[in-house]
């Protein structure tokens, strides 16, 4: 269980990235949803010992992660959001190098480990190629391979599926799901479907605050019967926007499909829909925006 | 056009908004300011009488910066060319309808503008630097903007255009900043290569055209300009200069056109064909359904063994990245090219090479990497420190459980390896060079020791650079700190007279190496300094580890907090040990340099000389007794480095008044153990300046004499800040009579630099020698003002395995108390000028007509001993036949270590530096045999100094140095022929003409020379050689014999140059009066040239040759102001057959002196053979600033 309490961080430029985050993250996949700039990466980096919070604590099973950073790093597997490679090094050489740095200094163990990892992420056949020639998806898989070195207790992956094609995304998520059976895996994303498909628990973050935490199914259930939709002309949008809580708008066949949050059908012509996590997500963000505006 | 302007405007804004622009402007401006405002770096040739802001000085200064300006151009022009590709805006840009011409033109123009703007900062720095209040106002003329305008118009703008076009082409074609920089480096290599290949004075035309910057052209055009010209003139844009500018402007246009033509807008740019053939990535197997994850268990180790493995891995990784990188190889190749050329040139004297002795090769290796390695270290310290950040792998790697200092340690080791690799590869090239020259005494041990010694400062620098990078928190700021440091250590510290090695990071005392003495006693001090700075480097590295940024976006407050958190036991212990070691070694060094020894900054040494003049200048010329007898017991302990001298003088009052005070100068490095002379009281005793005044109880009556006994000792302890005591070493001690007490105010101590004099409160006018005709000055010879001809004996003892030598004849040698004693007695009066030497010598003995010739040399330096003996024999033969008999029964040549580079003549004794002649490589007969020449010159001093010594006044050195030059030239001429002489005299002419411009006081005619080397050596050679050619060698030698017989062993009063000129005028035909005036009493520059030479074959088989020649001459005053004069001296007209071999002159078919009218004239003459070449003054006997136009090929019709 990863316990985060009162975590706050303000950057030198005045950006208030984290505002008193409290989270309990049990073993298993944990989804961290939020729009760009919500503070997801700040939170991830803080857990990954790459930046110090101004306030607050992080504990894993009662052990203070902020006290001894190198001890924390031994438990950690981290795939940052933006992640580069040494373009002229091959995948296996780089992974081997990383394994040494992580502490796998016994040569035999390391060779077995890197082979297993490369096979696992399906890069074994291309292990001799320079990383500079890898596609985005291959790089991400290489990233996950390095994050898995040394059986981490805490795996942090920040926006891993951005830029992956559907095939690669599937493969990647399957891999994560498997890891998540044994350890704490925090998956940060702004793609709602990733969380829906994978995570037992989740949190929604907006503007540095936790807006919601819990199980995705629970969250969806709370909206049952309250989400309505209607297809309208684009010109009518302002009319609706002024009068009801719009969750999302989407173009469909040249017209606009509207999702609205309401306890009952707001107007004739609206029909009920089975809510999904996306509705929850937008609902929370709208609520926060309204609260701020008020 | 509108789009071009818009692109220009946009790009220009990008350029000047970048901090790099301002940093470069600041750096260039500051550098220019330092160069113009201080004496730390001498560029531009503003010395002596050349004003610091003379237009030509401004031109040279600003032009010198154009080479650095390439760097600015690289940044701005390549940046402009590559901006869209670097920022991935290329596809946006090229999908707009902007035309290629407008796009490229705008970018190129903006980059060029930015680079020119940087060069304007240089002008600003130069102007400001020249206006600083600390500059001697006498050295500043009115501000003359013509210099700036000329420099920018003729040099800077075209140069920058050329560089911009070249870089723009490279950048657009390669699309890579790195490749562009490699291009710059390659270009610089080619440039210096062409410079080296054309450095010979015979290749001026090619050199002038090949230099795209025009700097060399400018140098050739103004090579012989004197002060007055430099102060007032600017070169006309014509001839060589014009053609050079036109050529390279044309090349610039072609390069720019190529860039436009080759530019492509597609993604790939120009690629080498084979690169495109790379296979596409293989298709991946489709994703299978989730398989079970089974990863083998791997232990994460964190013990010391693991740390070692990690360190090794990091090091291998860092090194792999560095060594496989292009910059490493490019800079290595650059360094090696540099090295090979430096090896080819090192030690050359008069164009003759030396043997590649190991220490000389090692010095060259060090020299060629000396400026390269700091740049390499600064570069890689940045690259390695920020590689993870640059490659965006930092977040991954920073989250690994590695100790904070481990990566830093790996980087340091990588940099150390780079340093060692460079030096070791340099050494291998050096070894190959030695073997390639058939030199097999490799001294591998010396290679290794020097490698370690040379690497140390670079290792220390590497630690500092890593510290800068880590502390700065960004690569850019780190580079800035590195640049500031490099500039400060190059210019700033010397400027502030900041020269204690304890205070300048990484500095240690230098360790001069001599084949005779090895590293000697100089090594210990240097090692202590290295250790001291090693501790400092360790402390810096610990600090760097504490402040090293891990993770993202830390503010300084956070970094300090983090550093405190990291300051745990191991860090505290390491820091504590480093600081304690630093403090302890520092204290020990301070004790050695400042307590055991006297530390004196260069400023303090200058101040002492000023104080000496201020305090005692009033005693100048005060009557003092003369030393008439010298008896000394000298005890040299070479291995223990102790020197004791017990001396006994007999002093005579040669004045007509009694003398009641003695003014005694002591060498302040020696301690005075006892002093014993007539009853006296001490009036003052100035230990700092070494000047004591004693009042004699009973004044010394005229004609009376007294004993003066002293016991002095030199016993250095510990080590000093800079090498000291080179005169007393384990093998090769050499010191002279100046260490003994001397009497009266010594004018040699006076400061002779205007700026220094002004700074230390002395009248700024430099004290001059007494004018010719000053009868009082004839009482002293120029080697001594407290003695005349003395009676000399010495007993010298040394270590049992060494031979000690001094002037005189060895009368007795014995061994006692484990020491070897030698007694030398001179059996006739000699100058008060003597020396002692002691070393482990090999001896070669020979004789010439009863005169013993002996060479004492280092056993490894036997190469030229026979040649020296031959030269001594030839010299003795010539001088005895043409002048007077040799006054001694013996002539000895003694080698001494290369701490000093000269040969010097004492009575029957010639100390000769190991680096001057003993290691000369004289295999090539076409090269000048300077060993022969130097030997003959020094032997000649046995006549020209030791038989006749001039009075201490103007013209005195003509009587010794110029006549010794002449004598040596005659000996050389008879052995090697006139062709070699012409080669030799060409060097003399070049040196004389170049040195004139750097005169600090005033150039004097030869007969009034004031100990000015370029006059008494270089001009002296030319004048006397010409004179003997005009009046005949035998006639002139008869004059010399007359003069010797008149003045041999005489004085006081001593002869002056007027006496010599009188003999000359009396003995020679009066028709030579004009010639003598031109050569001796005036500064005369001839302007002889030939413009046409043609020949027609006559029916009788002979040839009628027609020559168009020009004759002219000017008189010049001491500051270079010229007055035209009528040519009234006949000049050689020569016609020559084709040369018979390479480097040889053709046989003269006609050679006669003719008096020509001023200006152009046509000469027709008939010769018997096929004429190949003709000329006016073809042997360059007369001083002519353009010596290359005196001959030309004859066209035969």
Interface residues (C-beta under 8 A of the other chain):
Chain A: X11 X12 X45 X48 X49 X50 X51 X52 X70 X71 X73 X74 X76 X78 X79 X80 X82 X83 X84 X85 X86 X87 X88 X97 X98 X99 X100 X101 X102 X103 X104 X105 X106 X109 X110 X112 X113 X116 X117 X120 X122 X125 X126 X129 X133 X134 X135 X138 X143 X146 X148 X149 X150 X151 X167 X168 X170 X171 X174 X175 X177 X178 X179
Chain B: X281 X282 X284 X285 X286 X287 X289 X290 X291 X292 X293 X294 X295 X296 X297 X298 X299 X300 X301 X302 X305 X306 X309 X310 X313 X314 X317 X321 X324 X387 X391 X392 X393 X395 X396 X397 X398 X399 X400 X401 X402 X403 X550 X551 X552 X553 X554 X555 X558 X561 X562
